[in-house]
C-alpha cells in the first residue's frame, strides 16, 4: 500500500514513535541514551520545537512534540540521521538503525494531551525498566522526572503540562504525580497508538457500541481525535495538498511559456529568466511576463516573487511584452492553459 503523506502544521501536537530495525536495540548503554538526548535538546532549541513528554526504551522511543516554525519532518530527520551516524560509528556497524519511517500521530490536545503524557511517561514502568513509581520518579531517561523536578532538561516544556494541575509549582507537581500513578492499571492502551477509527473513538468499546447502532464515523490512522477534529484536520490537509499540486501545475505552464517565448524571439532558453540585456533575451522575458500576467491571470506580485524582482519591474515588463506581441504578431499559445 502507498504511504500516506504526513500531516503537520505549526502548533500541531504530535506523538512520535521511533523503533529499532527488526526490533533491535536503539541504545546499548547510557552513553548512547545521553547522546540522543544531547542531540534532541540541540535540535529542539535550534528549531523552536516544544517537547511535552518523552521516554527512551531499549528498542523504541516516544516523543510528544508540538510543531514550531520548522516542519516536524526536518526536526526528526536531523535528530535521527545524526544519532544513527553516531551509533554506527561508535559500534562499528553499517546500515539502517531505525525501522522504516518513524510513526507520527497528530493529536487533539483536548482531551488527549494529559492522557498521552501519562501514557508515554509510564512506559519505563510498564516495560520493567523500573519497578515502582518511586523508581520512575527519578528515572533519567523519561520526562516524568523532569516534571517532578528530579532531573533538568531546559528543552522540555514542563509549564504546559504542570499548568493543567494548578498554579503553584509544588501542588501541581503533586497532582501530576497522582494522575500518573492512577494510570498504572490502564495497561498498554492500544487506542492511543493503534488503528485510526479505533483510536479516534477512544477504544474498542466505543467502536462496538457505535457499530451496533449503525453509526458511521470518520477515522484516520495519522490522527488521534474526535470525529469533528479528524474531519477538520483532513480537510485542511487535503486543501494544502491541492495547493501544492496547483503550484506544480503552474510551474509546468510557466516553463512551457518560457520555452515558447524563447523560441519565437530567438533567445537562449536558459537565459530568459536571468538579468541580461541581450535584446532577444530581454524581448523573450517581457513576452513571457505579459503572457503570464495578462493571459493566465497570475498577479504581478506573485510573479515578482517567483522571478526574484520587484512588482513594478513586472508591471513594466508586462507593458513592454504587450507591445512586442502586438508589433510582431506573437500569439499566446492556447494549449498552455491546459497543461
N, C-alpha and C positions, 0 to 999 in steps of 0.2 A: 504494500500500500504506500502511496506517496506520503511524505511527511507534511503535516500541516505547518503553515507559517506560524512563527511565534507571535504572540500578542503582547505588545508592550506600548507604554506611553508614559510621559513624565507623571510622577505621582502614583504609579501603579504599584500595588503591593504584590510581591512575587515570592512564592515558595519554591526554592531551588533545591533539587536533589541531584547529587553527583555520585556516581557509582564507579567502582573499580572494574576494569575489564575482566570478564569471566569470574566476577565476584572476588577478585584478588584484593589484597590489602592495598590501601592507598598510603598507609603510614606503617613503617617498620619500627619506629621508636618515637620518643618525644621530640627529638631533633627535627624529624620530618613534620610533626604537627606544628611545632613552633615556626618552622619555615613557611608553612602555608598561612599561618595566622599573620606573620610579618608581611607576607605578600598581600594578603587580604586587606590588612589595615592600610597599606600604601595605596592600593588601587581604590579603595573606598574613599580615602581622603582626597586623592587627586581628582576623582570623578564626582565628588559630592553625593555619594550614594549612601543613604542611611541603612544600617543593619539593625534589625529589631530582635533577632534571635538567631542562634546557630548552635550546631553540635557536630563534633568530629567523631565518627565511629570508625572501627577498623577498616571496613571496605566501602564506606559511603559517608557522605556528609550532607547536612541540611543547612540552608541559609534562608532567612526571611528578610528580603531586601525591599526597599522602596526605590523605584527608578527615579534618578535625579535628572540632570541635564544631559547625561551621557546614556545612550541606549544600553539596556541590560546585556545584550549580546557582546558589546565591546568590553564591558566590565568583566564578564565571565571569560571571554577569550584571553584577556590579559592575565587574569588570575590562573586559569587552568594551564595555559601554554607555558607560563613561567614556572609553575610548580612542576609540571611534567618534565620540563627540561632539567630542573634541579634534581628531581628524583632519579631520572635515568643516569645523569652524570654521577651522582653520589653512589648509586648502587650498581653501576656498570651494566645497565640493561638498555635495550633498544625497543622501539615500537610503542604502540598506544598504551597509555596508562588508564584512561577512562573509558567506560562502556558507552559507546555511541555518543549521542548528544546528551548534555545534561537535561534534566526534566524541569520545566518551568510551568508553574500554575499561577495564573493571575487570580488574586483572591479579593473577595468583597470584604472590606475592613470590618464592617458591622454586619453580622455578628461573629466573624471568624478570626479577627486579629488575636484576641487573647487565647482562643482555642488553639490556634497554630503555635503561639509562643509556648503554651504549656505542652503541647504535643512534641514540639521539637526539643524542648529542654528536658523532657522526661526520657529521651532516647537512651542516654547512658544508663539510666536505672533499668529500663526495660531490657536493654542489651546485656545487662550483667556486668557493666564496667564499674559500677558502684553498687553496694548492697542496700543502702538505706538513704533516706532523704538527707541525713547528715553528711554522707559522703558526696552526694550531688551538690550540696550547698557550697562545697569548696573545690569541686572538680574543675581542673584548669582548662578543659577543652570543650566547654559548652558555655553559652551565655548566661545561664542561670546564676552562677556565682558572681558574675559581673553585676547583675541586677540587685543582688544582695549586698554588694559592696565588698565581697571577699576577694575579688580579683579586679584588675583595672585594665580596660581597653578603651582608649579615648574615641575609637571609631565606632563603638557600639552605642546606639541610640537608646539609652535607658529611660530618658524622660518620657517618651511617648508611651511606653508600657507602664511605668510606675504611676504616671498621672491618672491612669484608669482606676487606681486603687486609693486615691486620696491626695491631698495637697502636702501633707507633712511626710518627709522622706522616711522617717522611722516607721510610722504606721502604714505607709503604702508598701514598704518592703515586707512587713509582717503579713499584710493582707495578700500580697502577691504570693508569698511563700505558702500560705494556707491554701490559696487557689491551686497552685501547682500540686501540692500534696493531695488535695482532694481528687485529682485526676489519676492517681496511681492505679485505680481499679478499672479504668476505662479500656485498657488493652491497647492494641495497635491502631485502632481507629482507621480502617481502610477507606472510609468515606472521605477522609481528608487528603488522600493521595491516590485513590483508585479511579474507577470509571467515571466519565463525565456526568451522566444523568444521576447516577447513584450519589456522587459527591455533591452535585448541585442541590439535591433534595435533602441531604443530611443523613443518608444511610439507607440500608436495605428495607428497614421497616416502613419508612416513608414511601419508598417506591412501591412496595407491595400494597399499601393502603390505597395509593392513588391508582394503581393498576386495577384494583378491584372495583373502582368507581368509573373506570374507562377514561380517566383524565389523562391527557397528553401534555407533557411539559417539555420545555427546551433544556438540553444539557450539552455540555461540550467538555472534552477531556482536558482542555487547556485552561478551564475556568472553574473556580470554586466560588459559588454564589447562588443566590435565589434566582428564579426564572427571569424576573424583570431585569436584574443585573446582567445575567447571561445574554439576554437579547440586546440590551443596550451596548454591551461590550462588542458583541459580534457585529452589530450594525455599524458601529464606529470603525471597527477593523475592516469590514468589507468596503466602506467608503474610502478608507485610506489605501487599500489595495487598488481600488478603481482609479484613484487619483494617480497612483504610481504607474498604472498601466496607461493612463491617458498621457502622462508625461513621456512615456516611451513612444507612444503613437505620435505625439507632437514632434519628438526628436526625429523620427523617421521621415515625417513630412518635411521638416526643415532641412534635413540632409538632402532630400530629393530636390528641394528648391535651390539650395546652394549649387548642387550639381548642374541643374538646368541653367541657372544664371551664368555659371562659369562657361558652359558650353556655348550659349548664344552670344556671349561677349568675348569669347576667345581668351578667357583668363585661365590661369593655372588654378586648378581646384583647391589645392592645399593652401593657397594664399588668400582666398576670397574673404575669409573672416579675420584676417590679420590686418594690422595697421600698416598698410603700404600705400604709396602714392602712384603706383603703376596705373596708367589710365584704364587699361582693360580690367584690372582687378578692382579698382575703385568703382568703375561702372557696374561690375557684377555685384559688388557688395550693396550698392544703392538699389539695384533692381531687386535683389533678394529681400532687402528690408521693406521695400514697397509692397512686394507680393505678400510677405508675411503679415504685415500690419493691415493693409487695405483689403486683401483678398481672403486671408484666413482669419482675420479678426483678433490676432494676437496684439495685446496692448503694447504701446511704445515702452512703457515702464517695464513690463515683463521681458520684452525683447532686449532692452538695455541690460538687464541683469544677466541674461543668457550670454550676451556678447561682451560684457565687461566694459560698457561705455555708458555715457550719461543719457538720460531720457531726451534732452534737447538734441543731442547728436543723432539719435534715432529719428527724431522728427524731421531734421534737416535731410537725412538720407532718404526718408520716405518721399519728400517733395522732389528731390533730385531723381530718384528712381521712377517716379510717376512721369516726369518729363522725358527721361530716357526711353521708357516704354512707349510713350506716345510718339516721339520723334522717330524711333527706329522700328516701330511696329512689333515689339516683343509682347507676345500674348501670354497670359498666365496659363500654366499647364493644368488644366482642369482635373486631370487624373490624380494630382497631388491631394486633392480634397478627400480622396477615398483610400489613401494608403493606410 
